[in-house]
Amino acid sequence: MNKKNFTKYYVYLRKSSEGEDRQIQSIERQADEIHKLITGSGLFIAGTFQECRSAMTPNNRPEFLKMIKGIKAGKANGIICWHINRLSRNPLESGIVQQLLEDGKIQSIITKDREYCAADNAIIFSVESSLATQYSKDLGKMVKSGMEKKVSMGIAPTKAPIGYLNTKMAEHGSNFIIKDPERFETVRRIWDMMLTGAYTPSAILEIVNKGIGLKKPLGGKKGNMPLARSAIYKLLTNPFYTGLFLYNGQLYKGKHEAMITTDEFDKVQTLLGKKGKPRRKDIFFSFTGIMTCGDCGSAITASEKGKLIKSTGLQKKYIYYHCSGRKKGAENCTSRNVISVTELEAMIGSEINKISISKVFYDVAVKILKESYGAVLDQERTLYLNREKEIKKLEKEMQNLLQMRIAESISNDEYLYEKASRQKSIVIMKKKVEEHEQYGQNVINEIEDTLKEFINMQEHFVQASPEYKKRIFSSIGWNYVLLHKKLIISKPGWLNELINSKKEIEQEIAWLELEDYIEKSAYISYFSDVFPLMRALVDKVGTEILNTKPENHKKQRSFIREVTNE
């Protein structure tokens, strides 16, 4: 102890922040143990260094380097730490400490278990520090092996994104990812808004933070906080929501429940990749970004004009839609005449009225749909089988690549590149097969929901807010053209079928007085054969929906329900 009275000690506390030694005592706990160790011992403490850094790689710990610099300068000649593995877990820095012991610049290293002195045999310190280094290597391999095992099981070894939660099981390594019951459906609404094409990420962020009130889950410094702009972009570009996940740059199929389909994800990526971002407007124009000029192809834009009413002295505002004239050759456009929002809404209302149906019309269609579903399902099975064939083809190509590599017909780099490309395609294709398989089982619901959109749609449009009018308008077709004050809309074949047969079908329904009959579904079953036009319409709807990408199946039904308060 007399020798120790001449020794000046540095206290060193360390805990890794990288999960490499989760079971190691916290810094506070280490400090408590060291305090007990030195209390009443008469040891002189020259300074304390503490940090949360890994010791597996050299030159990663600034506080450790400061401490070594102080020892070399003679400011201290002893170290107190909780365990020898707190000082180093790599050969380079272990060698530095051992050399300082050999040179006598470190006279004493005190831990909770023992003391290492300059006069001792250096082998003891060398063996124990080597064990600490080897422990780090073995632990790193175990962690990597555990993560790879989770990946092979379809469990993403990552922090769950918003909308999902990591489970907390008693057994370490058995955790997986589940839906967040509080946030899952809300995050799905973010995807739905983006899929409409009517919102920018910034506009969605404002709705989320001010209207919906979505916040990050509690935990950490950033828990229970509103979402930032970067978080919206991160959310909308994360393939995790499709049921897949990335690990080491490779895409894997996860066990977690998918929030969106891969086709919906692809559509959002296309929307995010559009050049140019619309500027924020104080006035919301319901029908911009949808129509083009039939003469020059430029986008149809809107303007607000003010007019002074002399009798009252007040200024009245009007909204007009007109050709933006921004496309090349627009200077010769002959369709520059403007149209008021009132005129435009009347034309849109007329188009929507053509496809608006009654509730009893819908009931008849659904009854016939359920009777003739078998043929439609066969088409879905064909699509499913085609996907399966494509997967087998890709798997065969991977086997051929391996044979070519063994025969040294291709280089290792070429093999790895082509293999990774096909692996990615197989993962995505299998996911699509799963999605279409699930969809086939629910095709009746899909067609029912599609037809449900058009129940009293014209009345919904009249009552809707400007934002909802835009969504209803954009859901009835594509290639919207305005030419000389006339609106032209390209519609899917089944919608044209509805328009052509709607009047006659309604006459049949009226003739059978279905509106006044209480047991509609039972009554319809007796007269279903007298609806050939309705049967043709239902067949057309089913055929086209099954041959359409899943991303187009859901057409903002939730928005229409909100308008009608259903």
Order of alpha helices (4+ residues) and beta strands (2+ residues): alpha-beta-alpha-beta-alpha-beta-alpha-beta-beta-alpha-beta-beta-alpha-alpha-alpha-beta-beta-alpha-beta-beta-beta-beta-alpha-alpha-alpha-alpha-alpha-alpha-alpha-beta-beta-alpha-alpha-alpha-alpha
